[in-house]
């Protein structure tokens, strides 16, 4: 997995080689193994290499097979064997240990831009086809790998690293006000195609970008359906067996190195991945070093580290604990030394990046359990959601099948109705501390009512690829945001596995994650396998610490951050922080607003282009 960048000048002006080298070398923090560039006339490509698979030992990018078509990619492919067989059937000569980027280029030579229909995994790539004078870029189906682009002053710049694009002198520091508003409320940008910088855009997941003859076109190539043709097996055990096969395949395809780290907690998702990974590695019979990492915070999560220790001992892997109890109430440094690309939190008060560094000290590949909640939980309210979207025949098919195959069926009608009501009652109230003129200018009330109406998709399988929530999460764990040369993998977002989960009857298999629980019998301790999902609450220490923060650091931050009052009534926000009546949820929401102010305080965010370019280039590599 790597850093990639391309620059193309529309007016046929030759590439500034020094700038291309500078932008490429900046990404060495995420690709420390090699940094290479290639250029020809008005097009230039840059790549920094992070080896995370055995096939990458001899990899070199930018890559060409014929000196006419060139590629740079950040890629990990699923289903390699099937792809190789399909390519060989079309006459391509491919060695068994060919790196994934070579398979991508072969696929392009065989299927042209339709190659996207044959690809699965985590990837973004940029292809320059000199035969057609065409730039072709792709982002994977779930947006696991980020992709950004900017078209300014007859130049198109593309990269998987936002701060890399910001190095180009044509990119201004003008902010996107709507994105700022989203960060203030949600802690992330709720638009697919924008970033917090006005000049820089995102390529949405499952989209292609094509530039040819001065024209830029964005197209969707895939969409996750709400349901597929339903699978009705005669025996319940067949569902579990099919799930186990696909789950092991998803985990196995992400274990292409002998040093791996995994997140582990006390829940079902991360522990199931850890147990399955250990099983797969043992069955291969080759040497490996597989270790688990967990956060210990007994104020927020009193028992999680104990359950994590239980699982690690049960499956036989070392467990590394990181004490995270001091982060929630920490007083941050006056100014962030190395700013995150976007205001996704205050690093001194969030253990996430430090935890990633701990994992990276052991391995470059980190497994996580993200995706288990939306992928495996849709059973209780599926009939209400399906009815809403006209899938009524499917509802009766599921009911009929369930009544035939289970002696004492439970249709979960009451639970589904209660859950639906709970979600739809949680209406978003626009914070009182917004600048009134800012709210009116962007019509924020209407915007957030619309977003709130779509909340149901965030917690269902459909939202895994059809809401911006998850692609935002992936970007927060990408090296471009963490500054750490480690790649996080998400087995629950395996395309083959999700297609299966969209095809099975939601009851009983997706109620309480039943299909996962049944599949892990004998593989996890019963105390874990039968444990209910826990929703953690902020401890009293955090609540008190937030109120005390006004005098310690937050008051100064809000009053003395340039430009912040364009978005926020700081006096009203300070009152909210000090209030004895504000509830915990709203108090934690204020942390998002503080993160925006903290991010704005860094001079690299708002400085002029010349100063910004020099400042970012001299920052220490992480």
C-alpha positions as CSV (number, residue, x, y, z in Angstrom):
1,X,0.0,0.0,0.0
2,X,1.4,3.3,-1.0
3,X,1.2,7.0,-1.8
4,X,0.3,8.1,-5.3
5,X,0.1,11.4,-7.2
6,X,-0.4,12.6,-10.8
7,X,-0.1,16.0,-12.4
8,X,-1.4,16.8,-15.9
9,X,-1.3,20.2,-17.6
10,X,-4.2,20.8,-19.9
11,X,-2.3,23.4,-21.9
12,X,0.5,20.9,-22.8
13,X,3.0,22.8,-20.7
14,X,5.8,20.4,-19.5
15,X,5.6,19.1,-16.0
16,X,7.5,20.9,-13.3
17,X,9.8,18.1,-12.3
18,X,11.0,19.7,-9.1
19,X,7.4,20.1,-7.9
20,X,6.5,16.5,-8.9
21,X,9.6,15.2,-6.9
22,X,8.7,17.4,-3.9
23,X,5.1,16.2,-3.8
24,X,6.1,12.6,-4.2
25,X,8.9,12.8,-1.5
26,X,6.4,14.4,0.9
27,X,4.5,11.1,0.9
28,X,7.6,9.1,2.0
29,X,6.0,8.9,5.5
30,X,3.4,6.6,4.1
31,X,5.7,4.8,1.6
32,X,9.1,4.6,3.1
33,X,10.4,1.7,1.0
34,X,10.9,3.5,-2.3
35,X,10.0,6.8,-4.0
36,X,9.9,7.1,-7.7
37,X,8.5,9.4,-10.4
38,X,7.9,9.3,-14.1
39,X,7.1,12.1,-16.5
40,X,6.5,12.7,-20.2
41,X,5.7,16.0,-21.7
42,X,2.6,17.4,-19.8
43,X,2.0,14.3,-17.5
44,X,3.8,13.2,-14.4
45,X,3.3,10.3,-12.0
46,X,4.7,9.8,-8.5
47,X,4.7,6.8,-6.1
48,X,5.9,6.0,-2.7
49,X,6.0,2.3,-1.7
50,X,4.8,0.6,1.5
51,X,5.3,-3.2,1.2
52,X,2.4,-5.1,2.9
53,X,2.4,-8.3,0.9
54,X,5.0,-10.9,-0.1
55,X,4.4,-10.2,-3.8
56,X,5.6,-6.6,-3.4
57,X,9.2,-7.6,-2.7
58,X,10.3,-6.7,-6.3
59,X,7.6,-4.1,-7.0
60,X,8.4,-0.9,-8.7
61,X,6.1,2.0,-9.5
62,X,5.2,3.9,-11.7
63,X,4.8,0.7,-13.8
64,X,4.4,0.0,-17.5
65,X,4.2,-3.2,-19.5
66,X,4.6,-1.6,-22.9
67,X,6.0,2.0,-22.4
68,X,2.7,3.4,-23.5
69,X,0.4,2.8,-20.6
70,X,1.6,3.7,-17.1
71,X,0.1,3.1,-13.6
72,X,0.5,4.1,-10.0
73,X,-1.7,2.4,-7.4
74,X,-2.4,1.9,-3.8
75,X,-3.9,-1.5,-4.0
76,X,-4.6,-4.8,-2.2
77,X,-6.8,-7.2,-4.3
78,X,-9.2,-9.8,-3.2
79,X,-9.7,-13.0,-5.3
80,X,-6.3,-12.9,-6.9
81,X,-6.4,-16.5,-8.1
82,X,-9.7,-16.0,-9.9
83,X,-8.5,-12.8,-11.5
84,X,-5.2,-14.4,-12.7
85,X,-7.2,-17.3,-14.3
86,X,-9.5,-14.8,-16.1
87,X,-6.5,-12.8,-17.4
88,X,-4.6,-15.9,-18.5
89,X,-7.7,-17.1,-20.3
90,X,-7.4,-13.8,-22.3
91,X,-3.8,-14.5,-23.3
92,X,-2.0,-12.5,-20.6
93,X,1.3,-14.0,-19.3
94,X,1.4,-13.5,-15.6
95,X,3.7,-15.0,-13.0
96,X,2.3,-16.5,-9.7
97,X,4.0,-13.9,-7.6
98,X,3.1,-10.8,-9.7
99,X,2.2,-7.8,-7.5
100,X,-1.3,-6.5,-7.4
101,X,-0.5,-3.4,-9.4
102,X,0.7,-5.6,-12.3
103,X,-2.6,-7.5,-12.2
104,X,-4.4,-4.1,-12.4
105,X,-2.4,-3.1,-15.5
106,X,-3.1,-6.5,-17.2
107,X,-6.8,-6.1,-16.4
108,X,-6.8,-2.6,-18.0
109,X,-5.1,-4.0,-21.2
110,X,-7.7,-6.7,-21.4
111,X,-10.9,-4.9,-20.5
112,X,-10.0,-1.2,-20.8
113,X,-12.1,1.0,-18.5
114,X,-14.4,-2.0,-17.9
115,X,-11.7,-3.5,-15.8
116,X,-13.4,-2.1,-12.7
117,X,-16.1,-4.8,-13.1
118,X,-13.5,-7.5,-12.5
119,X,-11.8,-6.0,-9.4
120,X,-12.4,-6.5,-5.6
121,X,-10.4,-5.2,-2.7
122,X,-9.0,-2.0,-1.3
123,X,-7.6,0.2,-4.1
124,X,-7.2,3.4,-5.9
125,X,-5.1,3.8,-9.1
126,X,-4.2,6.3,-11.8
127,X,-3.5,5.1,-15.3
128,X,-2.1,7.3,-18.1
129,X,-2.8,5.8,-21.5
130,X,-0.7,7.7,-24.0
131,X,-2.3,5.9,-26.9
132,X,-5.6,7.7,-26.2
133,X,-4.1,10.6,-24.3
134,X,-6.4,9.6,-21.4
135,X,-6.1,9.7,-17.6
136,X,-8.2,7.0,-15.9
137,X,-8.6,6.9,-12.1
138,X,-10.6,4.5,-9.9
139,X,-11.6,4.2,-6.3
140,X,-12.8,0.9,-4.7
141,X,-16.4,0.0,-4.0
142,X,-16.5,1.0,-0.4
143,X,-14.0,3.9,-0.5
144,X,-11.6,2.1,1.8
145,X,-8.7,3.9,0.1
146,X,-9.1,7.7,-0.3
147,X,-8.8,9.6,-3.5
148,X,-8.7,13.4,-4.0
149,X,-8.3,15.6,-7.0
150,X,-8.2,19.3,-7.9
151,X,-8.6,21.0,-11.3
152,X,-7.1,24.6,-11.1
153,X,-5.4,26.8,-13.7
154,X,-5.3,24.3,-16.5
155,X,-3.8,21.6,-14.2
156,X,-5.4,18.4,-12.8
157,X,-3.8,17.0,-9.7
158,X,-4.8,13.6,-8.2
159,X,-3.6,11.8,-5.1
160,X,-4.6,9.5,-2.3
161,X,-3.1,12.0,0.2
162,X,-5.0,15.3,0.7
163,X,-2.0,17.2,2.1
164,X,0.0,16.2,-0.9
165,X,-2.4,18.0,-3.3
166,X,-2.2,21.0,-1.0
167,X,1.5,21.3,-1.8
168,X,0.7,22.4,-5.4
169,X,1.1,26.2,-5.6
170,X,-2.2,26.6,-7.5
171,X,-4.2,25.2,-4.6
172,X,-5.6,27.9,-2.4
173,X,-6.4,27.7,1.3
174,X,-10.0,28.8,0.9
175,X,-12.3,26.6,3.0
176,X,-15.5,24.9,2.0
177,X,-18.1,26.4,4.4
178,X,-20.6,23.5,4.1
179,X,-17.9,21.0,5.0
180,X,-16.8,23.2,8.0
181,X,-20.5,23.1,9.2
182,X,-20.5,19.3,8.8
183,X,-17.3,18.9,10.9
184,X,-18.8,21.2,13.6
185,X,-21.9,19.0,14.0
186,X,-20.9,15.5,12.8
187,X,-17.1,15.5,13.1
188,X,-16.9,14.5,9.4
189,X,-17.9,15.7,5.9
190,X,-21.3,14.4,5.0
191,X,-20.8,15.1,1.3
192,X,-19.4,12.4,-1.0
193,X,-17.5,14.6,-3.4
194,X,-16.0,17.5,-1.4
195,X,-13.3,18.2,1.2
196,X,-12.9,21.0,3.7
197,X,-10.8,22.8,1.1
198,X,-12.7,24.5,-1.7
199,X,-10.3,23.6,-4.5
200,X,-9.9,19.9,-3.5
201,X,-12.6,17.3,-4.3
202,X,-13.1,13.6,-3.4
203,X,-13.7,10.9,-5.9
204,X,-16.7,9.1,-4.3
205,X,-16.4,5.3,-3.6
206,X,-17.2,3.1,-6.6
207,X,-16.5,5.9,-9.1
208,X,-14.1,6.5,-11.9
209,X,-12.5,9.7,-13.0
210,X,-11.6,10.1,-16.7
211,X,-9.7,13.1,-18.2
212,X,-9.4,13.2,-22.0
213,X,-9.1,16.1,-24.4
214,X,-9.5,18.6,-21.6
215,X,-12.8,17.1,-20.4
216,X,-13.2,15.7,-16.8
217,X,-15.9,13.0,-16.3
218,X,-17.0,11.3,-13.1
219,X,-19.0,8.0,-13.3
220,X,-20.4,5.5,-10.9
221,X,-19.6,1.8,-11.7
222,X,-21.2,-0.1,-8.8
223,X,-23.9,0.3,-6.1
224,X,-24.7,-2.0,-3.2
225,X,-28.4,-3.0,-3.4
226,X,-30.8,-3.1,-0.5
227,X,-31.3,-6.8,-1.3
228,X,-30.2,-9.3,-3.9
229,X,-32.2,-12.4,-5.0
230,X,-32.7,-14.2,-1.7
231,X,-31.0,-17.5,-0.8
232,X,-33.3,-20.0,0.8
233,X,-31.5,-23.1,2.1
234,X,-33.4,-26.1,3.3
235,X,-31.3,-26.5,6.4
236,X,-30.3,-23.7,8.7
237,X,-26.8,-25.0,9.1
238,X,-26.2,-24.4,5.4
239,X,-26.3,-20.6,6.0
240,X,-23.6,-20.9,8.7
241,X,-21.4,-23.1,6.6
242,X,-21.6,-20.7,3.7
243,X,-20.9,-17.8,6.0
244,X,-17.8,-19.5,7.5
245,X,-16.4,-20.2,4.1
246,X,-16.7,-16.6,2.9
247,X,-15.6,-15.1,6.3
248,X,-12.4,-17.2,6.3
249,X,-11.8,-16.3,2.7
250,X,-12.2,-12.6,3.5
251,X,-9.7,-12.8,6.4
252,X,-7.3,-15.0,4.5
253,X,-7.0,-12.6,1.6
254,X,-5.9,-9.9,4.0
255,X,-3.1,-12.1,5.5
256,X,-0.4,-11.9,2.8
257,X,2.5,-11.2,5.1
258,X,3.9,-13.0,8.1
259,X,3.7,-10.1,10.6
260,X,0.2,-9.0,11.4
261,X,-1.5,-6.9,14.2
262,X,-5.2,-7.0,15.1
263,X,-7.4,-4.8,17.1
264,X,-9.3,-6.7,19.8
265,X,-11.9,-5.7,22.3
266,X,-14.5,-7.7,24.2
267,X,-17.1,-7.7,21.4
268,X,-17.9,-10.3,18.7
269,X,-16.6,-8.5,15.6
270,X,-12.8,-8.0,16.3
271,X,-12.5,-11.2,18.3
272,X,-14.1,-13.3,15.5
273,X,-11.6,-11.8,13.1
274,X,-8.7,-12.5,15.4
275,X,-9.8,-16.1,16.0
276,X,-10.3,-16.7,12.3
277,X,-6.9,-15.2,11.4
278,X,-5.1,-17.4,13.9
279,X,-6.9,-20.5,12.5
280,X,-5.9,-19.5,8.9
281,X,-2.3,-18.8,9.8
282,X,-1.9,-22.1,11.7
283,X,-3.4,-24.1,8.8
284,X,-0.8,-22.6,6.4
285,X,2.0,-24.2,8.4
286,X,4.4,-21.3,7.8
287,X,6.2,-19.1,10.4
288,X,4.2,-16.0,11.4
289,X,4.0,-13.4,14.1
290,X,0.4,-12.4,14.9
291,X,-0.3,-10.2,17.9
292,X,-3.4,-8.5,19.3
293,X,-3.6,-4.9,20.6
294,X,-6.3,-3.5,22.8
295,X,-7.1,-0.1,24.5
296,X,-7.5,-0.2,28.3
297,X,-9.8,2.5,29.6
298,X,-11.6,1.4,32.7
299,X,-13.3,4.7,33.1
300,X,-15.1,4.4,29.7
301,X,-14.9,0.6,29.2
302,X,-14.6,-1.1,32.6
303,X,-14.4,-4.7,31.4
304,X,-13.2,-4.6,27.8
305,X,-9.5,-5.3,28.5
306,X,-10.4,-8.3,30.7
307,X,-12.6,-9.8,27.9
308,X,-9.8,-9.0,25.4
309,X,-7.3,-10.9,27.6
310,X,-9.7,-13.8,27.8
311,X,-10.0,-14.1,24.0
312,X,-6.2,-13.7,23.4
313,X,-5.5,-16.5,25.9
314,X,-8.2,-18.7,24.4
315,X,-7.0,-18.5,20.8
316,X,-3.3,-18.4,21.8
317,X,-1.9,-15.0,20.7
318,X,0.0,-12.3,22.6
319,X,-2.0,-9.3,23.8
320,X,-0.5,-5.8,24.0
321,X,-2.4,-3.3,26.1
322,X,-2.3,0.5,25.8
323,X,-3.5,2.5,28.7
324,X,-5.8,5.2,27.3
325,X,-7.4,6.5,30.5
326,X,-5.7,9.9,30.4
327,X,-6.7,11.0,26.9
328,X,-10.3,12.1,27.3
329,X,-9.5,14.8,29.8
330,X,-6.0,15.8,28.5
331,X,-5.1,19.4,28.0
332,X,-3.8,19.7,24.4
333,X,-0.7,21.6,23.3
334,X,-1.3,25.2,22.3
335,X,-0.9,24.5,18.6
336,X,-0.9,21.3,16.6
337,X,2.6,20.7,15.3
338,X,1.5,18.4,12.4
339,X,-2.0,19.1,11.4
340,X,-4.4,16.4,10.3
341,X,-5.6,16.9,6.7
342,X,-9.1,17.7,8.1
343,X,-10.4,18.5,11.6
344,X,-11.2,14.9,12.6
345,X,-10.3,15.4,16.3
346,X,-7.7,16.7,18.7
347,X,-4.9,14.2,18.7
348,X,-3.8,14.9,22.3
349,X,-7.3,13.9,23.5
350,X,-7.8,10.9,21.2
351,X,-5.7,7.8,21.5
352,X,-6.4,6.6,18.0
353,X,-3.1,7.7,16.3
354,X,-1.0,6.6,19.2
355,X,-2.7,3.2,19.2
356,X,-2.0,2.9,15.5
357,X,1.7,3.7,16.1
358,X,1.8,0.9,18.7
359,X,0.4,-1.5,16.2
360,X,2.8,-0.3,13.5
361,X,5.7,-0.9,15.8
362,X,4.8,-4.6,15.4
363,X,3.4,-4.8,11.8
364,X,2.4,-2.8,8.8
365,X,-0.9,-4.7,8.5
366,X,-3.6,-4.2,11.1
367,X,-6.9,-6.1,11.1
368,X,-10.0,-4.4,12.5
369,X,-13.6,-5.4,13.2
370,X,-15.2,-2.3,11.6
371,X,-18.2,-3.3,9.5
372,X,-19.6,-6.0,11.8
373,X,-22.4,-3.8,13.1
374,X,-23.9,-2.6,9.8
375,X,-23.1,-5.9,8.0
376,X,-24.5,-8.3,10.5
377,X,-27.4,-6.3,12.1
378,X,-30.5,-5.6,10.1
379,X,-32.8,-8.3,11.4
380,X,-35.1,-6.5,13.8
381,X,-36.3,-3.7,11.5
382,X,-35.7,-5.1,8.0
383,X,-39.4,-5.5,7.3
384,X,-40.1,-1.8,8.0
385,X,-37.2,-0.6,5.9
386,X,-38.1,-3.0,3.0
387,X,-41.7,-2.0,3.2
388,X,-40.7,1.6,2.9
389,X,-38.7,0.9,-0.3
390,X,-41.3,-1.3,-1.9
391,X,-39.6,-4.7,-1.2
392,X,-42.9,-6.2,0.0
393,X,-42.7,-9.5,-1.8
394,X,-39.3,-10.2,-0.2
395,X,-40.8,-9.6,3.3
396,X,-43.4,-12.3,2.8
397,X,-40.8,-14.6,1.3
398,X,-38.7,-14.3,4.4
399,X,-41.7,-14.7,6.7
400,X,-42.7,-17.9,4.9
401,X,-39.3,-19.4,4.8
402,X,-38.8,-18.7,8.5
403,X,-42.1,-20.2,9.5
404,X,-41.2,-23.4,7.5
405,X,-37.7,-23.8,8.9
406,X,-38.1,-22.9,12.6
407,X,-40.4,-24.7,15.0
408,X,-40.8,-21.7,17.3
409,X,-40.3,-18.7,15.1
410,X,-40.0,-15.2,16.4
411,X,-40.7,-12.5,13.8
412,X,-39.3,-9.6,15.9
413,X,-42.2,-7.3,14.9
414,X,-42.4,-5.6,18.3
415,X,-38.6,-5.1,18.6
416,X,-38.4,-3.8,15.0
417,X,-41.2,-1.2,15.6
418,X,-39.6,-0.1,18.8
419,X,-36.1,0.3,17.2
420,X,-37.7,2.2,14.3
421,X,-39.5,4.6,16.6
422,X,-36.3,5.2,18.6
423,X,-34.3,6.1,15.5
424,X,-36.9,8.3,14.0
425,X,-37.5,10.1,17.3
426,X,-33.8,11.2,17.5
427,X,-34.3,14.3,15.5
428,X,-31.2,16.5,15.2
429,X,-31.5,19.9,16.9
430,X,-29.3,22.5,15.2
431,X,-26.8,23.7,17.9
432,X,-27.7,27.1,19.4
433,X,-24.1,28.2,19.2
434,X,-23.9,28.4,15.4
435,X,-23.4,31.8,13.9
436,X,-27.0,32.8,12.9
437,X,-25.8,34.4,9.6
438,X,-23.9,31.3,8.7
439,X,-26.9,29.1,9.4
440,X,-29.1,31.3,7.2
441,X,-26.6,31.6,4.4
442,X,-26.3,27.8,4.0
443,X,-29.8,26.8,5.1
444,X,-28.3,24.4,7.6
445,X,-31.5,23.6,9.3
446,X,-33.0,22.0,6.2
447,X,-29.7,20.3,5.4
448,X,-29.5,18.6,8.8
449,X,-33.1,17.6,8.8
450,X,-32.5,15.8,5.5
451,X,-29.3,14.1,6.9
452,X,-31.2,13.1,10.0
453,X,-33.9,11.5,7.9
454,X,-31.3,9.2,6.4
455,X,-29.9,8.0,9.7
456,X,-31.4,4.5,9.3
457,X,-29.1,3.8,6.4
458,X,-26.0,4.4,8.6
459,X,-26.8,1.4,10.8
460,X,-27.9,-1.0,8.0
461,X,-26.0,-3.0,5.4
462,X,-27.1,-0.6,2.7
463,X,-25.2,2.2,4.4
464,X,-21.9,0.4,4.2
465,X,-21.6,1.7,0.6
466,X,-24.4,4.2,0.3
467,X,-23.7,6.7,3.0
468,X,-20.5,8.8,3.5
469,X,-20.1,7.7,7.1
470,X,-17.9,4.6,6.5
471,X,-15.7,6.1,3.8
472,X,-15.0,8.9,6.3
473,X,-14.0,6.4,8.9
474,X,-11.6,4.7,6.5
475,X,-10.0,8.0,5.7
476,X,-9.4,8.7,9.4
477,X,-7.4,5.4,9.6
478,X,-5.5,5.9,6.4
479,X,-1.8,6.7,6.6
480,X,-2.5,10.1,5.0
481,X,-4.5,11.1,8.1
482,X,-2.6,9.1,10.8
483,X,0.9,9.9,9.5
484,X,1.8,6.2,10.3
485,X,3.0,3.7,7.7
486,X,0.4,1.0,8.5
487,X,-2.6,-0.2,6.6
488,X,-5.9,-1.1,8.3
489,X,-7.9,-3.9,6.7
490,X,-11.6,-4.5,7.1
491,X,-12.7,-8.2,6.5
492,X,-16.4,-7.4,7.1
493,X,-16.2,-5.1,4.0
494,X,-15.2,-7.9,1.8
495,X,-17.4,-7.6,-1.3
496,X,-18.1,-11.4,-1.5
497,X,-19.1,-11.5,2.1
498,X,-21.4,-8.5,2.0
499,X,-23.1,-9.8,-1.2
500,X,-23.9,-13.0,0.8
501,X,-25.2,-11.0,3.8
502,X,-27.5,-9.0,1.5
503,X,-28.9,-12.2,0.0
504,X,-29.8,-14.2,3.2
505,X,-33.1,-13.9,5.2
506,X,-32.5,-11.2,7.8
507,X,-34.4,-13.2,10.4
508,X,-33.0,-15.1,12.3
509,X,-29.5,-14.6,10.9
510,X,-29.0,-10.9,11.2
511,X,-30.8,-10.5,14.5
512,X,-28.3,-10.0,17.3
513,X,-25.5,-11.1,14.8
514,X,-26.8,-14.7,15.1
515,X,-25.0,-16.0,12.0
516,X,-21.6,-14.8,13.4
517,X,-22.4,-16.2,16.9
518,X,-23.3,-19.6,15.5
519,X,-20.3,-19.7,13.3
520,X,-17.9,-19.0,16.2
521,X,-19.1,-21.9,18.4
522,X,-16.0,-23.5,19.9
523,X,-13.8,-20.8,18.4
524,X,-14.4,-18.2,21.1
525,X,-15.1,-18.4,24.8
526,X,-18.8,-18.7,25.5
527,X,-18.7,-15.6,27.6
528,X,-17.7,-13.6,24.5
529,X,-19.9,-15.5,22.0
530,X,-23.1,-14.9,24.1
531,X,-22.3,-11.5,25.4
532,X,-24.7,-8.7,24.5
533,X,-23.5,-5.6,22.6
534,X,-22.4,-2.9,25.0
535,X,-23.0,0.9,24.4
536,X,-20.4,2.8,26.4
537,X,-21.2,6.1,28.2
538,X,-18.9,9.0,29.0
539,X,-17.7,8.8,32.6
540,X,-18.4,11.6,35.1
541,X,-14.7,12.5,35.0
542,X,-15.0,13.4,31.3
543,X,-18.1,15.6,32.0
544,X,-16.4,17.4,34.8
545,X,-13.2,17.8,32.8
546,X,-15.1,19.3,29.8
547,X,-16.6,22.0,32.1
548,X,-13.2,22.7,33.6
549,X,-11.6,22.9,30.1
550,X,-13.0,26.5,29.6
551,X,-10.5,27.9,32.1
552,X,-7.7,25.4,31.3
553,X,-7.6,25.7,27.5
554,X,-11.0,25.7,25.6
555,X,-11.8,29.3,26.5
556,X,-8.6,30.6,25.0
557,X,-9.0,28.3,22.0
558,X,-12.5,29.6,21.2
559,X,-11.7,33.3,21.8
560,X,-8.4,33.4,20.0
561,X,-8.7,31.2,16.9
562,X,-8.7,33.4,13.7
563,X,-11.9,33.0,11.6
564,X,-13.7,30.7,14.0
565,X,-16.4,33.3,14.8
566,X,-17.5,33.2,11.1
567,X,-19.0,29.9,11.9
568,X,-19.7,29.9,15.7
569,X,-21.1,32.2,18.3
570,X,-18.2,31.6,20.7
571,X,-19.9,33.2,23.7
572,X,-22.9,30.9,23.3
573,X,-20.6,27.9,22.9
574,X,-18.7,28.8,26.1
575,X,-22.0,29.0,27.9
576,X,-22.9,25.5,26.7
577,X,-19.5,24.1,27.9
578,X,-20.0,25.6,31.4
579,X,-23.7,24.7,31.7
580,X,-24.7,22.3,34.5
581,X,-27.8,21.3,32.6
582,X,-26.3,20.1,29.3
583,X,-26.6,16.4,28.8
584,X,-23.6,14.1,28.1
585,X,-24.4,13.6,24.4
586,X,-24.4,17.3,23.6
587,X,-21.3,17.8,25.7
588,X,-19.5,15.2,23.7
589,X,-20.7,16.8,20.6
590,X,-19.0,20.1,21.6
591,X,-15.7,18.3,21.2
592,X,-16.2,18.3,17.5
593,X,-16.5,22.1,17.5
594,X,-13.4,22.4,19.6
595,X,-11.6,20.2,17.1
596,X,-12.4,22.5,14.2
597,X,-11.1,25.5,16.2
598,X,-8.0,23.6,17.1
599,X,-7.4,22.7,13.5
600,X,-8.0,26.2,12.3
601,X,-5.3,27.5,14.7
602,X,-2.5,25.8,12.9
603,X,-0.7,28.2,10.5
604,X,-0.4,25.6,7.8
605,X,-4.1,25.6,7.4
606,X,-4.6,29.3,6.6
607,X,-1.2,30.5,5.5
608,X,-0.4,31.8,1.9
609,X,0.5,29.2,-0.7
610,X,4.2,30.0,-0.7
611,X,4.6,29.8,3.0
612,X,2.3,26.7,3.2
613,X,4.4,24.9,0.6
614,X,7.7,25.5,2.4
615,X,6.2,24.8,5.8
616,X,4.7,21.4,4.9
617,X,7.8,20.3,3.1
618,X,10.1,20.8,6.1
619,X,7.9,19.1,8.6
620,X,9.4,16.0,10.2
621,X,8.3,12.7,8.7
622,X,6.4,10.4,11.1
